[in-house]
Amino acid sequence: MTYMSEQEEIIKIVESFFEIGKSKKLEKLKDIQFNDSTFSSFSDVPPYDLKDFATTIALEELRFVSISDYDYKINNLKISIFDETAIVALELIQKGMLVDTQKYTGQHITIEGRATFVLIKKPTWKIVHIHLSKSGN
């Protein structure tokens, strides 16, 4: 049996978040995020307010369903682990076709941004906070 290092486990969770955009297996969003009142998120798309778990899941599902041919690239990944807490900071490029199902149209998008994930170990690593922001380009 192969055991992953803590860093490998954490990277796998963060990558699986973005892989959901490709696979459209939305149920996995609930598996990798901590369903608790302590969960919070900020996004790079409106609304920009601080969101709870249920609102975050709903908006993530909508986002990933609305973008076809989704792909992403993670750059400059940094992981800091403090006992049962981990902070992941990264630069991110997301691409795809933003689909308007009402008008049957699509628009190619590229979003360059930054992301911070905070994970806690309860008992496995789960995302407890997400902050996505667009780069100032």
Secondary structure, DSSP 8 states (H G I E B T S, - for coil): -----HHHHHHHHHHHHHHHHHH--TTHHHHHB--STT-EEE-SSS--S-B-HHHHHHHHHHHHHHEEEEEEEEEEEEEEEETTEEEEEEEEEEEEEEEETTTTEEEEEEEEEEEEEEEEESSSEEEEEEEEEE---
